[in-house]
Amino acid sequence: MRAAVALATLLLAGCGAGGPRFTSATPQQARRLMIRMLDRKELSYHWVACLRNGRTFRGAGIVRCNVNFGDPHIEAYCLVLRDGKLYSNHDDPAVPCRRDDAAPPATIVSS
């Protein structure tokens, strides 16, 4: 009986049953995790803004976070959660992160 259970476990593992699980983050959750990651890497940034962009990766909705590194240098990170951890186009170029129009139009105020 144990041999049959072991064989079934091996067969399921070979079929991808134990592969990574991709899920969506909320924009607030993505921002919080992004800030934690930037701080852990001791990167200097001014602000992080996140929103859903309507795209998916392996069934999970993508959240795009724009990070302002200053000078002006704004870098896009398109994020999902992989087994509950932040996973972005910087980890895997297959995560789609081309330019989109998901953000509302900018309002420019001058004095």
C-alpha positions as CSV (number, residue, x, y, z in Angstrom):
1,M,0.0,0.0,0.0
2,R,2.8,2.4,0.9
3,A,4.4,1.7,-2.5
4,A,1.2,2.6,-4.3
5,V,0.9,5.9,-2.4
6,A,4.6,6.8,-3.1
7,L,4.1,6.0,-6.8
8,A,0.9,8.2,-7.0
9,T,2.8,11.0,-5.3
10,L,5.6,10.8,-7.8
11,L,3.2,10.7,-10.7
12,L,1.4,13.8,-9.5
13,A,4.6,15.7,-8.9
14,G,5.7,14.8,-12.5
15,C,2.4,16.2,-13.8
16,G,3.0,19.6,-12.3
17,A,0.7,19.3,-9.3
18,G,3.4,20.6,-7.1
19,G,4.3,23.6,-9.3
20,P,4.3,27.2,-8.2
21,R,0.9,28.9,-7.6
22,F,0.4,32.3,-9.1
23,T,-2.2,34.7,-7.6
24,S,-3.2,38.3,-7.8
25,A,-2.1,41.0,-5.3
26,T,-4.2,44.0,-4.5
27,P,-2.6,47.3,-5.4
28,Q,-2.2,48.1,-1.7
29,Q,-0.6,44.7,-1.0
30,A,1.7,45.0,-4.0
31,R,2.8,48.5,-2.9
32,R,3.5,47.3,0.6
33,L,5.5,44.3,-0.7
34,M,7.3,46.5,-3.2
35,I,8.4,49.0,-0.6
36,R,9.6,46.2,1.7
37,M,11.6,44.7,-1.2
38,L,13.2,48.1,-2.1
39,D,14.0,48.8,1.5
40,R,15.5,45.3,2.0
41,K,17.8,46.0,-1.1
42,E,18.6,49.4,0.4
43,L,17.5,51.2,-2.8
44,S,16.8,54.9,-2.7
45,Y,13.4,55.9,-4.1
46,H,10.9,58.8,-3.8
47,W,7.6,57.1,-4.2
48,V,5.8,53.9,-5.3
49,A,2.4,54.0,-7.1
50,C,0.5,50.8,-7.9
51,L,-2.6,49.9,-10.0
52,R,-4.1,47.0,-11.8
53,N,-3.4,47.1,-15.5
54,G,-5.9,44.5,-16.8
55,R,-3.3,42.0,-17.9
56,T,-2.7,38.5,-16.5
57,F,0.2,36.1,-16.0
58,R,-0.5,32.4,-15.6
59,G,-4.1,33.3,-14.6
60,A,-3.2,35.9,-12.0
61,G,-4.1,39.6,-12.5
62,I,-1.1,41.8,-12.8
63,V,-0.5,45.0,-10.7
64,R,1.9,47.5,-12.2
65,C,3.9,49.5,-9.7
66,N,5.8,52.6,-10.9
67,V,8.8,53.4,-8.7
68,N,10.4,56.9,-8.9
69,F,14.1,56.5,-8.4
70,G,14.6,60.2,-9.0
71,D,16.5,62.2,-11.6
72,P,13.7,61.5,-13.2
73,H,13.8,57.8,-13.4
74,I,10.5,55.9,-13.1
75,E,10.8,52.2,-13.4
76,A,7.7,49.9,-14.0
77,Y,7.4,46.6,-12.1
78,C,4.6,44.3,-13.2
79,L,3.7,42.1,-10.3
80,V,1.9,38.9,-9.3
81,L,2.3,36.7,-6.3
82,R,4.2,33.4,-6.7
83,D,3.5,31.1,-3.8
84,G,2.5,34.2,-1.8
85,K,5.8,36.1,-2.6
86,L,6.3,39.1,-4.9
87,Y,7.2,38.1,-8.5
88,S,7.8,40.6,-11.2
89,N,9.0,41.2,-14.8
90,H,12.4,41.9,-13.2
91,D,12.4,38.2,-11.9
92,D,11.0,36.8,-15.1
93,P,10.8,38.8,-18.4
94,A,7.8,36.6,-19.4
95,V,5.6,38.7,-17.0
96,P,4.1,41.2,-19.5
97,C,4.9,44.8,-18.7
98,R,4.7,46.8,-21.9
99,R,3.5,50.3,-21.7
100,D,-0.3,50.7,-21.1
101,D,-2.9,53.4,-20.5
102,A,-4.2,51.9,-17.2
103,A,-3.5,55.1,-15.2
104,P,-5.9,58.0,-15.2
105,P,-4.7,61.0,-17.3
106,A,-2.2,63.2,-15.4
107,T,-3.3,66.7,-14.3
108,I,-0.6,69.2,-14.6
109,V,-0.9,72.2,-12.3
110,S,1.5,75.2,-12.8
111,S,1.7,78.3,-10.8
